[in-house]
Amino acid sequence: MKKKVLSVLLATAMVASMAACGNQGSTQPSASDQPSGSNAPTESNAPVEEDYVLENLHIVVDGTVTANSENGQDAFIEQWEAAVSERLGHPIKLTIDQLDHSDYAGTVSRYLTTGTPGDGQYPDALIMSASMFREYAPTGLLWNMADAYENAEFQNRLTLKSVNENMKTSSGELYGFAPTYGNGCVTYVKQSWLNAVGKSIDDIKTFDDYYALLKEFHDGDPDGDGTNGKTYGVIAAGFGKLDEAPFINYMPEFWQGAYPDFYQKDGVWVDGFQEQATIDALDRLAKAYADGLIDPDTEDAGTKQAREKFFSNDQSTSEGVFTYWAGTWLRTLTNNMQKQEVDDDLGDDRLVQLPPIKEIKDTWGGYINREAPVWVITDDGDGSNAREQAIFDALLDTMLDGDTVQTLWTYGAEDVHWSTKAESFVTNPDDPDKKKEYNYEEGKFHLKQSPNDPNSVWSKNHLDSVLVIAPLTNGFVSDDPLITKGNQFFTENCVDAPAAASCETLTEVKSDLAKDKQTWMNNAVTGQMTGAEAVAAYVEKYGDTSAAILAELNAQ
């Protein structure tokens, strides 16, 4: 096997594997999406050796697989192995390597650049964010699964075909597979804090309304402990995530129409970090930070720290606003507030979702629906597709089988995370205010108590049944009203993220570019420089590089 290193992200592999810069489109379903059968396969793959038998499958995942080692992952693996082994006609052993989200990209890089297939750490398949995928696709590290995808069993049940069609290169290669479309973030507001300041969510229409609300949350006493000025308006996992598309989703009200990265405007690629809209966004953030409206922990907070502080049982230094993922997370955040005994009198009405403010609607049109995370299969470089095709058949083709295996990926293990057996259970049985009884008849699909927390009900495993590109055919649908409410709200208020830019020069400098932009952004927000000075520093260091990137992007 040839040795593969990430430096291959440079010229040769980029030209050979993804000749078209920025060719990919949006992942949101288009109006023309209809279920369709297989298309003629491309000729990009070598012939498959039919006698290859896959005995072991090693996958690397992040926190999007919620059936982790503490939450019934052993049962998931056991049932997956049984179902897939029966389908393939031979035993197969699944190993899941679940990495910490905070350094997922770094650990994956170490695995792929220092390991060798078969060494116990090198993954057969793994999850990548859209931005990670754009970096790795042209390296030769990933397998072109175009043929496998076109001939997959699930093709005749696809309802959102554009999601993966838009990830193909101009010459038809497909290096990743998205089983769902992307989802995005919405702004959550604590109902009790709104009540405390005499506001309704319907009062918040514009940025000025939003800013005034944050100020009341900071200056007043929304937590009711008798002390003004200890609480904050909003917290986020960073003022902006300039190393991860769509960059602005955690503080959308401040960024409004700004997009601090390369994106297409009226069909032409532009550098959004140099635009006046970015300067204005940085100045808005800086004013709110100086006024004490943004929790200072935001500068260094990861997603876990931000959300745990938001629903902490110590509300005296908490925040009233938190922008985070839509759909299932409305239930998850509500459940965590319940566990922390926050706003128990409001039950499932603890949080309210803020419709996009006028400035967001006038620029982007709504909250940003990100490009979908993808599954990729590593290419062992032996010139044969036998191993890789076997991995696709075992992992990805079964993931959307519409029945047993898709249910495992959607909800988890039967009789551990969900069941159809007659059952009754009670959450919080010792607390009259929180106690809730559940009763299900035989044959009724339902979610069970979480394996590691009998006082909460399980929500999902990896796939979101609402976002999936080929729906379940067995009728197993969660009837959780909060999840339904969250998904419906996002669907009605979202627009597609700009397609991620990808070209040779950008790939070479992307990491340094993101790191420096993050530093300048933080310095601007915390008052060490102005927004204009931050952008000027960027132009001074990267102006020529930016021009070269734009020339490459616009030449395609």
C-alpha positions as a printed Julia matrix, in Angstrom:
556×3 Matrix{Float64}:
   0.0     0.0     0.0
   1.26    3.45   -0.82
   1.84    5.72    2.17
  -0.78    8.47    2.32
  -0.3    11.71    4.2
  -2.35   14.83    4.49
   0.19   16.85    2.52
  -1.42   15.18   -0.49
  -4.12   17.8     0.01
  -1.83   19.89   -2.18
  -1.57   20.1    -5.95
  -1.53   16.62   -7.49
  -4.32   14.95   -5.56
  -6.45   18.09   -5.69
  -6.23   18.29   -9.46
  -6.73   14.56   -9.97
  -9.6    14.0    -7.54
 -11.62   17.23   -7.49
 -10.82   19.29  -10.54
 -13.79   21.56   -9.95
 -13.44   24.13   -7.15
 -16.66   24.9    -5.34
 -18.71   22.6    -7.56
 -20.91   21.25   -4.8
 -24.37   22.67   -4.21
 -26.68   22.82   -1.26
 -27.85   19.83    0.71
 -31.4    21.0     1.36
 -33.96   18.94   -0.59
 -34.98   20.54   -3.88
 -38.44   20.72   -5.35
 -37.44   18.21   -8.02
 -36.46   15.5    -5.54
 -38.46   12.36   -6.2
 -37.87    8.7    -5.35
 -35.89    7.16   -8.17
 -34.21    3.96   -9.2
 -30.55    3.33   -9.89
 -28.71    5.36  -12.46
 -26.06    3.91  -14.71
 -22.89    3.47  -12.63
 -19.79    5.52  -13.31
 -16.6     3.87  -14.52
 -14.4     5.33  -11.79
 -13.96    2.16   -9.74
 -12.01   -0.97  -10.51
 -13.9    -4.31  -10.69
 -15.01   -5.73   -7.35
 -13.74   -9.13   -6.28
 -16.86  -11.01   -5.28
 -15.16  -13.49   -2.96
 -14.06  -10.84   -0.43
 -15.51  -11.49    3.04
 -15.53   -8.66    5.58
 -15.18  -10.16    9.05
 -14.4    -7.04   11.1
 -15.63   -3.46   10.75
 -13.97   -0.61   12.64
 -15.8     2.73   12.56
 -14.9     6.05   14.16
 -17.78    8.28   15.31
 -18.4    11.46   17.26
 -21.13   12.41   19.71
 -23.83   12.28   17.04
 -24.09    8.58   17.89
 -25.85    8.95   21.23
 -25.99    5.25   22.08
 -22.55    5.52   23.64
 -20.76    3.23   26.08
 -22.92    4.54   28.96
 -26.15    4.47   26.99
 -26.58    0.96   25.66
 -23.96    0.84   22.91
 -23.18   -2.81   23.67
 -26.79   -3.74   22.94
 -26.74   -1.67   19.75
 -23.59   -3.47   18.56
 -24.99   -6.9    19.41
 -28.23   -6.3    17.53
 -26.44   -4.65   14.59
 -24.07   -7.61   14.26
 -26.98  -10.07   14.34
 -29.02   -8.19   11.72
 -26.15   -7.44    9.34
 -24.59  -10.89    9.68
 -27.93  -12.44    8.71
 -28.22  -10.12    5.73
 -24.64  -10.73    4.52
 -24.73  -14.46    5.2
 -21.63  -14.52    7.4
 -20.58  -13.23   10.84
 -19.22   -9.7    11.14
 -17.8    -7.99   14.22
 -18.39   -4.24   14.73
 -15.98   -2.04   16.7
 -17.04    1.54   17.47
 -14.35    4.05   18.38
 -16.23    7.05   19.79
 -14.0    10.11   20.04
 -14.38   13.24   22.13
 -16.08   15.96   20.12
 -13.67   18.7    21.21
 -10.69   17.18   19.34
 -12.48   14.94   16.88
 -10.85   16.45   13.79
  -7.38   16.33   15.34
  -7.68   12.71   16.4
  -9.04   11.66   13.01
  -6.09   13.4    11.36
  -3.65   11.46   13.53
  -5.39    8.18   12.76
  -5.34    8.76    9.02
  -1.87   10.24    8.65
   0.11    7.97   10.97
  -1.81    4.69   10.78
  -2.08    1.83    8.34
  -5.22   -0.14    7.46
  -5.43   -3.18    9.7
  -3.35   -1.73   12.55
  -6.33   -1.6    14.95
  -6.67    2.19   14.94
  -6.96    3.01   11.27
 -10.72    3.23   10.61
 -12.6     1.41    7.89
 -15.24    4.14    7.9
 -15.91    7.3     9.87
 -18.1    10.37   10.25
 -16.86   13.73    8.94
 -18.34   17.2     9.1
 -18.92   18.91    5.75
 -15.82   21.05    6.22
 -13.65   18.06    7.17
 -14.97   16.18    4.17
 -13.97   18.97    1.78
 -10.41   18.77    3.09
 -10.04   15.01    2.9
 -11.94   14.28   -0.32
  -9.06   15.13   -2.67
  -6.28   13.4    -0.7
  -6.6     9.83   -1.95
  -7.4     8.73    1.59
 -11.11    8.27    0.84
 -12.77    5.74   -1.44
 -14.81    6.84   -4.44
 -18.13    5.19   -3.66
 -20.01    6.46   -6.73
 -20.69    2.99   -8.15
 -21.65    1.56   -4.78
 -24.04    4.44   -4.13
 -25.74    4.19   -7.52
 -26.28    0.45   -7.1
 -27.32    0.52   -3.43
 -30.52   -1.2    -2.39
 -31.87    2.01   -0.86
 -31.87    3.84   -4.21
 -35.48    2.88   -4.95
 -36.6     4.49   -1.68
 -34.71    7.8    -1.83
 -36.89   10.85   -1.33
 -34.04   13.39   -1.04
 -31.68   12.4    -3.83
 -30.08   15.84   -4.2
 -28.29   15.59   -0.85
 -25.68   13.16   -2.21
 -25.9    14.12   -5.87
 -24.7    17.6    -4.9
 -21.6    16.14   -3.23
 -20.33   14.57   -6.45
 -17.38   16.13   -8.25
 -17.78   17.45  -11.78
 -16.52   14.12  -13.11
 -18.87   12.03  -10.99
 -16.76   10.87   -8.04
 -18.48   10.53   -4.67
 -16.2    10.34   -1.63
 -18.79   10.65    1.12
 -22.36    9.63    1.91
 -24.91   11.7     3.83
 -27.87    9.67    5.17
 -29.66   12.89    6.23
 -29.72   16.52    5.31
 -27.85   18.89    7.57
 -30.12   20.61   10.14
 -29.08   23.81   11.84
 -29.39   26.03   14.89
 -32.26   28.09   16.28
 -32.33   30.55   19.15
 -33.85   29.27   22.41
 -35.1    31.64   25.12
 -36.04   30.72   28.68
 -39.74   31.31   29.16
 -39.31   32.04   32.88
 -36.86   34.85   32.08
 -39.28   36.32   29.55
 -41.97   36.22   32.21
 -39.66   37.9    34.72
 -39.05   40.91   32.47
 -42.62   41.08   31.22
 -41.87   40.11   27.65
 -43.35   37.71   25.1
 -41.36   36.01   22.38
 -43.69   37.79   19.94
 -42.22   41.12   21.09
 -38.8    40.27   19.63
 -38.98   41.23   15.96
 -35.79   43.2    15.23
 -32.17   43.34   16.37
 -32.98   46.34   18.54
 -35.71   44.26   20.24
 -33.27   41.38   20.69
 -30.54   43.64   22.09
 -32.98   45.27   24.52
 -34.04   41.81   25.73
 -30.43   40.78   26.36
 -29.93   44.0    28.28
 -32.92   43.33   30.5
 -31.65   39.8    31.11
 -28.29   41.23   32.21
 -29.29   44.37   34.07
 -32.28   42.94   35.88
 -32.98   39.91   38.05
 -34.52   37.33   35.68
 -33.45   34.37   37.83
 -35.28   35.84   40.83
 -32.49   35.59   43.39
 -32.91   39.23   44.45
 -29.7    40.53   42.87
 -29.51   42.59   39.68
 -26.69   42.38   37.16
 -25.29   38.9    37.82
 -26.94   37.18   34.86
 -26.08   37.4    31.18
 -28.12   37.79   28.04
 -26.6    35.07   25.86
 -23.92   32.38   25.75
 -22.57   30.48   22.76
 -19.77   28.11   21.82
 -17.66   31.0    20.56
 -18.51   34.39   19.07
 -18.34   32.59   15.73
 -16.99   29.21   14.63
 -14.58   30.39   11.95
 -13.11   26.91   11.53
 -16.42   25.19   10.87
 -19.16   25.97    8.35
 -21.64   27.61    8.48
 -19.55   29.83   10.83
 -22.37   32.16   12.03
 -24.93   29.68   13.34
 -24.2    30.1    17.08
 -24.69   33.92   17.15
 -26.94   34.57   14.14
 -28.62   37.73   15.42
 -25.25   39.51   15.6
 -23.86   38.22   12.3
 -27.11   38.88   10.38
 -26.05   39.08    6.7
 -22.33   38.63    7.3
 -20.54   35.43    6.29
 -16.85   35.51    7.31
 -15.59   33.04    4.73
 -15.49   32.52    0.97
 -18.98   32.21   -0.49
 -20.88   32.86   -3.71
 -22.81   36.09   -4.17
 -24.83   36.43   -7.37
 -22.81   33.6    -8.88
 -19.41   35.13   -8.06
 -17.1    33.94   -5.29
 -16.27   36.66   -2.73
 -14.27   36.84    0.48
 -16.89   37.52    3.13
 -14.35   38.3     5.84
 -13.32   41.44    3.98
 -16.86   42.75    3.59
 -18.34   45.65    5.53
 -21.0    43.27    6.87
 -18.29   41.42    8.83
 -16.93   44.66   10.29
 -20.45   45.61   11.35
 -21.03   42.18   12.91
 -17.78   42.36   14.9
 -18.71   45.83   16.15
 -22.18   44.63   17.21
 -20.61   41.75   19.12
 -18.05   44.08   20.71
 -20.73   46.49   21.95
 -22.76   43.64   23.48
 -19.63   42.22   25.1
 -18.7    45.63   26.54
 -22.25   46.05   27.84
 -21.99   42.7    29.65
 -24.73   41.08   27.59
 -22.58   38.22   26.27
 -21.29   35.77   28.85
 -17.47   36.19   28.76
 -17.12   32.4    28.9
 -18.33   32.46   25.29
 -14.82   33.31   24.06
 -13.37   29.92   25.02
 -16.48   27.8    25.58
 -17.03   24.56   23.75
 -20.54   23.35   22.99
 -20.68   21.2    26.14
 -19.6    24.01   28.47
 -21.98   26.5    26.88
 -25.07   24.33   27.07
 -24.3    23.07   30.6
 -23.98   26.63   31.86
 -27.25   27.56   30.14
 -29.28   24.87   31.93
 -27.25   24.83   35.14
 -29.16   24.65   38.42
 -27.24   27.79   39.41
 -29.16   30.28   37.32
 -27.66   33.28   39.11
 -24.76   33.43   36.62
 -26.57   31.8    33.72
 -28.07   33.22   30.54
 -31.53   33.67   29.06
 -30.64   32.94   25.43
 -28.79   30.06   23.78
 -28.63   29.32   20.07
 -28.18   25.62   19.42
 -29.27   22.73   17.21
 -32.91   22.41   16.24
 -35.35   19.53   16.44
 -34.31   16.86   18.93
 -32.32   19.39   20.95
 -35.49   21.16   22.04
 -36.31   17.98   23.92
 -32.72   17.38   25.1
 -32.27   20.89   26.49
 -35.68   20.74   28.17
 -34.84   17.38   29.74
 -31.54   18.71   31.04
 -33.28   21.69   32.61
 -35.62   19.22   34.25
 -32.72   17.18   35.61
 -31.22   20.37   37.05
 -34.61   21.3    38.54
 -34.77   24.52   36.55
 -38.24   26.01   35.95
 -40.08   22.85   36.98
 -43.38   24.71   37.1
 -43.22   25.18   33.31
 -42.8    21.51   32.4
 -42.21   21.1    28.66
 -42.73   24.85   28.15
 -39.41   25.84   29.69
 -37.99   27.01   26.35
 -39.46   29.0    23.49
 -37.96   29.28   19.99
 -37.32   32.75   18.6
 -38.4    33.26   14.98
 -35.62   34.8    12.84
 -35.41   38.53   13.48
 -36.07   40.99   10.64
 -32.39   41.54    9.86
 -31.8    37.81    9.4
 -34.89   37.42    7.21
 -33.9    40.45    5.11
 -30.41   39.07    4.44
 -30.23   35.27    4.54
 -33.95   34.63    4.74
 -33.86   32.49    7.89
 -31.73   30.3    10.1
 -28.92   28.48    8.28
 -29.37   24.84    7.32
 -25.82   23.47    7.26
 -24.37   21.09    4.74
 -24.83   17.53    5.96
 -22.18   15.54    7.86
 -21.06   12.51    5.88
 -19.84    8.97    6.29
 -16.64    8.14    4.43
 -14.83    4.87    3.69
 -11.04    4.78    3.72
  -9.21    3.6     0.61
  -6.44    1.11    1.37
  -4.68    1.85   -1.92
  -4.29   -1.76   -3.02
  -5.9    -1.17   -6.41
  -8.95   -3.27   -5.6
 -12.38   -2.14   -4.46
 -13.23   -5.43   -2.79
 -12.68   -4.38    0.83
 -14.26   -0.96    0.36
 -17.36   -2.32   -1.4
 -17.81   -4.85    1.41
 -17.66   -2.01    3.97
 -20.28   -0.06    2.01
 -22.56   -3.09    1.82
 -22.26   -3.82    5.53
 -22.43   -0.27    6.9
 -24.02    2.25    4.56
 -26.37    0.15    2.44
 -27.89   -1.41    5.55
 -28.05    1.93    7.39
 -31.0     2.87    5.17
 -32.66   -0.54    4.85
 -35.97    1.02    5.93
 -36.41   -1.53    8.67
 -34.29   -3.35   11.27
 -30.86   -1.78   10.8
 -32.17    1.7    10.03
 -34.24    1.5    13.21
 -31.06    0.68   15.14
 -29.33    3.76   13.75
 -32.43    5.91   14.28
 -33.56    4.89   17.75
 -31.05    2.4    19.13
 -31.44   -1.15   20.39
 -34.8    -2.87   20.7
 -36.02   -3.34   24.28
 -33.17   -1.11   25.46
 -33.9     2.22   23.79
 -37.32    1.46   22.27
 -39.89   -1.31   22.25
 -43.22   -2.49   20.88
 -44.06   -4.58   23.93
 -46.78   -3.69   26.4
 -45.12   -1.59   29.02
 -45.68    0.91   31.8
 -43.04    3.0    33.52
 -42.76    6.13   35.61
 -40.15    8.87   35.52
 -39.33   10.78   38.7
 -41.54    8.49   40.81
 -40.43   10.1    44.09
 -41.2    13.67   43.08
 -44.92   14.48   42.85
 -44.24   17.62   40.8
 -42.16   15.83   38.16
 -43.69   12.37   38.23
 -44.93   11.21   34.83
 -46.52    7.89   33.92
 -46.2     6.15   30.54
 -48.45    3.3    29.42
 -48.18    1.45   26.11
 -50.21   -1.39   24.64
 -48.7    -4.43   22.94
 -47.56   -3.57   19.43
 -47.3     0.19   20.06
 -43.89    1.61   19.14
 -42.48    3.77   21.92
 -39.23    5.05   23.33
 -38.07    3.75   26.69
 -36.33    5.29   29.66
 -32.73    6.28   28.93
 -30.37    3.46   29.97
 -28.25    5.77   32.13
 -31.09    7.95   33.43
 -34.41    6.3    34.32
 -35.95    9.74   34.87
 -35.68   10.75   31.21
 -37.05    9.2    28.04
 -34.73    8.28   25.17
 -35.02   10.44   22.02
 -32.82    9.12   19.19
 -29.53    7.44   18.34
 -27.78    8.71   15.19
 -30.25    9.34   12.38
 -33.05   11.86   12.73
 -36.21   10.3    11.34
 -37.33   13.7    10.05
 -34.06   14.55    8.27
 -33.28   11.15    6.74
 -33.08   10.86    2.93
 -34.89    7.49    2.78
 -37.63    7.11    5.43
 -38.34    4.11    7.58
 -40.91    1.75    6.09
 -41.92    0.02    9.32
 -44.01    2.88   10.7
 -41.79    3.44   13.74
 -42.13    7.15   14.38
 -41.49    8.94   17.64
 -44.53   10.88   18.79
 -42.6    13.21   21.1
 -44.43   16.54   20.67
 -41.35   18.63   21.51
 -39.22   16.96   18.83
 -42.02   17.38   16.31
 -42.38   21.02   17.34
 -38.63   21.65   17.05
 -38.31   20.03   13.63
 -41.36   21.84   12.28
 -40.08   25.2    13.54
 -36.7    24.78   11.88
 -38.16   23.53    8.61
 -40.42   26.57    8.43
 -37.63   29.03    9.26
 -34.48   27.75    7.55
 -32.55   28.42    4.34
 -29.59   26.59    2.83
 -26.07   27.46    3.9
 -23.78   28.7     1.15
 -21.89   25.87   -0.53
 -18.45   25.37    0.98
 -15.55   26.65   -1.09
 -12.88   24.16   -2.12
  -9.73   24.72   -4.17
  -6.02   24.04   -3.96
  -4.76   27.27   -2.41
  -7.58   27.39    0.13
  -6.83   23.84    1.2
  -3.17   24.71    1.77
  -3.9    27.65    4.07
  -7.31   26.79    5.5
  -6.14   25.8     8.98
  -3.9    28.85    9.48
  -6.54   31.1     7.96
  -9.23   29.93   10.38
  -6.92   30.16   13.39
  -5.85   33.72   12.6
  -9.39   34.88   11.78
 -10.59   33.41   15.08
  -7.91   35.36   16.93
  -8.72   38.65   15.18
 -12.44   38.1    15.78
 -11.91   37.44   19.5
  -9.65   40.49   19.8
 -12.25   42.67   18.11
 -15.13   41.43   20.25
 -13.21   41.77   23.52
 -12.17   45.34   22.7
  -8.51   44.87   21.83
  -9.1    46.22   18.31
 -12.02   47.43   16.25
 -13.83   45.39   13.63
 -12.19   47.47   10.9
  -8.75   46.87   12.41
  -9.39   43.12   12.55
 -10.3    43.01    8.88
  -7.33   45.25    8.02
  -4.99   42.84    9.81
  -6.48   40.0     7.8
  -6.04   41.86    4.52
  -2.45   42.75    5.35
  -1.5    39.13    6.0
  -3.78   37.26    3.61
  -4.82   39.78    0.97
  -2.72   38.25   -1.81
  -3.68   34.73   -0.74
  -7.36   35.66   -0.72
  -7.04   37.08   -4.23
  -5.42   33.84   -5.42
  -8.19   31.76   -3.84
 -10.89   33.87   -5.45
  -9.16   33.62   -8.82
  -9.14   29.82   -8.57
 -12.73   29.63   -7.41
 -14.05   31.97  -10.08
 -12.06   30.28  -12.82
 -14.13   27.12  -12.52
